[in-house]
Amino acid sequence: MNNNHANFFGLIILGILGLYGCSNQENNNNSGTKKDSSSTAPKEKPIKSDAAYKRPPIVQIVDTLSPKRTVIYCKDSAASFDRISLKLGNIYGEKLGQYIKKNKLTPTGAPMAWYKTQSAGSDGKAPYFFEAGIPVNKAGKTAVPGIRVRELAAGKAVIAHFFGPFDLLNQGYDAIKEWMKDNKKTAAGAPYEIYLTDPIDKNGKPVDPYKIQTDIIFPVK
């Protein structure tokens, strides 16, 4: 795991799960996508290896249903890939955390993000424009500057369960797009990412990146 990868996920997890004591809830709430009703079993897509890593990521593609979610989020941008982790850490841990605290809300799932480009992988093009959010139990009544609320309707979705270094996430996007093309699926909205796994274990050591799960969700018709 490189430092960018560890810092990126570390700030996400520590920013929201650590401050609000939701680590156990998030482990249980990997249900955000895992408990969706699936019409097909997960299918692993063969991925080409990257020279920087010993093995390719694992990508399991599922044709399923995504649940209804209420998501609080912020819009932001970063001038470089390295800056994304700092921005996300601030959004999850400070801005969204403030909204959650003021409105006495409960996070109901793992941190999420939408990117204007394919993903925030290090091979993407700067500047990076993104929206970072957290699903919560309801919309709050007390406004906080810069915080918006989005209602995600339940519906059909194709999900890529991605296990591997964040730097290789673009390969997950390529795999899911190829699968959708082969299975005649049409996108019905912007894709987004859900960061499901705490990258730091109970001893404070980095987890094997190939055991870290990121879900890539494509709403489909």
N, C-alpha and C positions, 0 to 999 in steps of 0.2 A: 504494500500500500504506500503510495507516495504521500508527501505532506499535504498537498492540495486536497487530495481525496479525504484524508483523515480530518483535516481542519474543516472542510466543507460540511461533512456529516456531523462532526463533533459539535459544531456551533448550532446546527439545526436541532440536534437531540438535546443538548444541554440547555439551549436557549428556551425551549418550551417544555420539554418533559422534566428536566431537572428542576426548573424554577417552580413548576406547578405540581410536582409530585405525581406525574402521570405515567411514569415509566411502566408500572405494572399494568395500568389501564391500556397503554399503547401496545404492550405485548399481547394482551387479550384482544385488543382492537385491531390487530392485524386482520381481524374480521372485516375491516373496511372493504376489502375486496375478496378475501379468501372465502367468506361465507356467501358470496353471491351465487345465485343459482346458475350453474354452468350447463350448457347444452352439449358440450364436448369435453372430453378429458384433455388435460394439458398436453401440448405437443411441443417437444423440444425441437428447436430449429438449429441446424448445424451452422456454426459461425466460424469464419476464418480467424486464425490467431493473429495477434499483434506482436511484433518483434519485441516490444518492451515488456511483455508478460510471458510467463511460461506456458499458459494455456488460455484458450478463448473463454469468453463469458458463457454462462448457461442461460438460455432464453426459452422459457416455457410459454407458449401462446394458448390462450383460452378464449373461446367464443362464449360470452356469458351475459349477465345482466348486472348493471351497476346500481347501487342503492341511491335513494334520494339523500342529498346532503345540503346542509346550510353551512356555507363557508365564509369566514371573514378573511379579507385579504388586502394587500397593499400592492400598488404598482411601483416599479422602480427600474433602474438600469445600472449597468456596471461598464466601466470603460475597458476592463480586462477580465479574463477568466479568473484570475487570482482575487479580484475584488468581489466576485459573486458571493463567496463564502462570508465575507464581512457584512455585506448587505443583507443576506439572508439571516445571519445570526442576529442582526439588529432588528429585523422585521419580526422574526419569530419570538425572540426573547424580550424585546422592548415594546415595539409598537402594538403588535397583536396581543402581547401579554397584558399591556395596559388596558386594552379594550375588554379582554376577558375578565380582568380584575374589577374594573369599574362596573361591569354589567353582571358580575357574579355568574359567569358562564362556565360550562364544562366542556373541555375538548372531547370530541367523540371519535377521533381518528388521528392518523399520522399526518405530519406536515406535507403540504402539497405545493406544486409550482407549475405555472404555465410559462412557456418561452415563445417569443416571437420567432426565433430561429428554431431549427429542428430540436436542439437541446442545448444544454450549457456545457457540452463536452469541450475539452481544451482545443479541439480542432475546429470549433465553430468560429464565426466571424464577429468581432467586436464592432460597435458596442452591443452589449447584451440587454435586451428589453424583456422584462419578465414580471409576473404577478406571483406573489407568494402568499399562501393562505393556510388556514387551519380549520377543519370542520368542527362545529360546535353544536350544542344541543338546541340553540335557538338564536335568533337575531337579538341583539341588545337594544335597549331604548336610549341609552346614553351615548351620544356620538363622540367619536375621537377623530381629530383631524387626520385625513389620509386613509382612514379605514373604511372599506366598503364591504357590502354583504352580497353574496351571490348564492342563488338557489340552484343547485344542480338537480335536475329531474331524474328520476329513475328511468332506466332505459337500456337498450341493447349496447353492448360494448365489446371490443376486442382488447384483451389485456395481455401484455407481455410481462411475465414475472422474470425480472432480470437479476441474475446473480453474478456479480463481477465488479471490477474497478469502475468507478464513476467515469473515468476518462474514456472508457470503451462503450459508453451508453449509446452513442450513435449507432453502434452495431445492432443494438436492440431495436432502434427505430427502423433501421433498414430491414430487419427480419420481420417485424410486424407489418410493414408496408408491403413486403413481398407476399406475406401470408394473406393479407387482405385482397391483394390483386389476384392471387391464385384462387381465392374462395369467393370472389366477386362481392366483396364488402365495400360499401361506400361510406366515407367519413361523414358524420353528421354534426361535427363541432370540433373545436380545437382540442388537440391531445393535451394531456397533463401527466405529471409525474407524482407518485406518492412514495415517500421515503420511510420504509417500514422497519428497518433494522437499526438498532443502536450499534454504532461501529466501535464502541468502547465497551469492553467487558467489565465485570464487577470488580476486577483488580486494576482497572484503569489502563489496560493494555489494548492496542488495536486488534479488532477482530479480523480474521482472514477475509479479504475483500470478496472472495468467492462465496462467502456465507452471508454477505450483505445483500438484502433484497430491495430493489427499487421496482415499483410497478409503473409501466407505461400504459396509459389508458387512452384508447381511441373510441369515442362515442361513434356508433354506426347506425345506419338506417336499417 
